[in-house]
Amino acid sequence: MAGSYNTLKFLYIYLGSKARGFYRGFYGGFYGGQQMKKYVCKLCGWVYDPALGDPDNNVPAGTPFEKIPDDWVCPVCGAEKEEFEAEN
């Protein structure tokens, strides 16, 4: 039984990574003809990538950080949007 669970977990992670690659290629990280910046949480280091979005929190792929609702929080540590800074 544990082997089946591990196989399903592997497929979920593997296929998820393939889907993220598809979105990155499809959207290309651009919005309105401009490259979208990634933003890093200053508290935990999680990176918001606009090409991927945050689908678990209803932020679709291709959403620039500026368009995320103000009540959105970091999916890892719960930090508010103000705790993020643009990645260099």
C-alpha angles and dihedrals in degrees: 000000000000090000091057091050092050091048092051091046091051092049091048092052094041096047091043090056090050090052091050089052090051092052092047090052094042097049095028092204092280129128123181091351093304130105111255116230124230117233127214126211107238091210104050107006097242111155123222107212112193091206088063101031118190104281093173088065098039096263106130125215112273095039112134115224091247091061095053112109114262092239092059115117136197108279091220107044105008095243116161122251091259089066092069127092132191115266114241 
